[in-house]
Amino acid sequence: MILLDLSMPVMDGWQFLDEFTKVKIEKKITIYIVSSSIDPMDYERAKSYNDIQNYIIKPVQTEDLKSILKIFKSTYEA
């Protein structure tokens, strides 16, 4: 699981996703975008990546993290 912030130094989250999608990985990696951006274009762009599970607006709420953990456990601890 990756919690990805779109605003990062050196390489932003979009650049990371573009490079990450080129890497051949045998295991399923789930990515959650965690961002302060409320721009609808960012949300729509996130939907264009297959590995994005959800787009979470910062500040991250406790309920968001609980939901992520519940999904993670049910998917990967089967």
C-alpha positions in Angstrom: 0.0 0.0 0.0 1.2 3.5 -0.9 -0.2 6.7 0.6 0.9 9.2 -2.1 1.0 12.9 -1.6 0.8 14.9 -4.9 3.0 17.7 -3.6 6.5 16.2 -3.1 9.9 17.7 -3.6 12.0 16.6 -6.7 9.2 14.5 -8.2 5.6 15.2 -7.7 2.9 12.6 -7.2 1.9 12.5 -10.9 5.5 12.1 -12.0 5.8 9.2 -9.5 2.7 7.5 -10.8 3.9 7.8 -14.4 7.2 6.2 -13.4 5.6 3.6 -11.1 3.3 2.3 -13.8 6.3 1.4 -15.9 7.7 -0.9 -13.2 6.7 -4.6 -13.6 5.6 -5.7 -10.1 4.2 -9.2 -9.5 2.2 -8.2 -6.4 -0.8 -5.9 -6.4 0.1 -2.5 -5.0 -2.8 -0.3 -3.9 -2.3 3.5 -4.0 -4.2 6.1 -2.1 -3.7 9.7 -3.1 -3.6 11.9 -0.1 -3.6 15.5 -1.0 -4.8 19.0 0.0 -5.8 19.6 -3.6 -9.6 19.9 -4.0 -9.2 20.6 -7.7 -11.7 18.4 -9.6 -9.2 17.9 -12.4 -6.8 16.2 -9.9 -9.6 13.9 -8.8 -10.4 13.0 -12.5 -6.8 12.5 -13.3 -6.4 10.1 -10.4 -9.2 8.0 -11.8 -7.2 7.4 -15.0 -4.7 5.3 -13.1 -5.7 1.7 -12.4 -3.8 1.3 -9.2 -5.5 4.3 -7.4 -7.9 3.0 -4.8 -9.1 6.4 -3.6 -8.4 10.1 -3.4 -8.3 11.4 0.2 -8.4 15.1 1.0 -6.1 16.3 3.7 -6.2 16.5 6.6 -6.7 12.8 6.8 -9.4 11.8 9.2 -9.3 8.8 11.6 -12.3 7.3 9.8 -10.4 7.4 6.5 -7.5 5.5 7.9 -9.8 2.9 9.6 -11.5 2.4 6.2 -8.2 1.9 4.4 -7.1 -0.6 7.0 -10.3 -2.5 6.8 -10.1 -2.8 3.0 -6.4 -3.7 3.2 -7.0 -6.4 5.8 -10.0 -7.9 3.9 -8.0 -7.9 0.6 -4.6 -9.0 1.7 -5.1 -11.2 4.8 -7.5 -13.6 3.1 
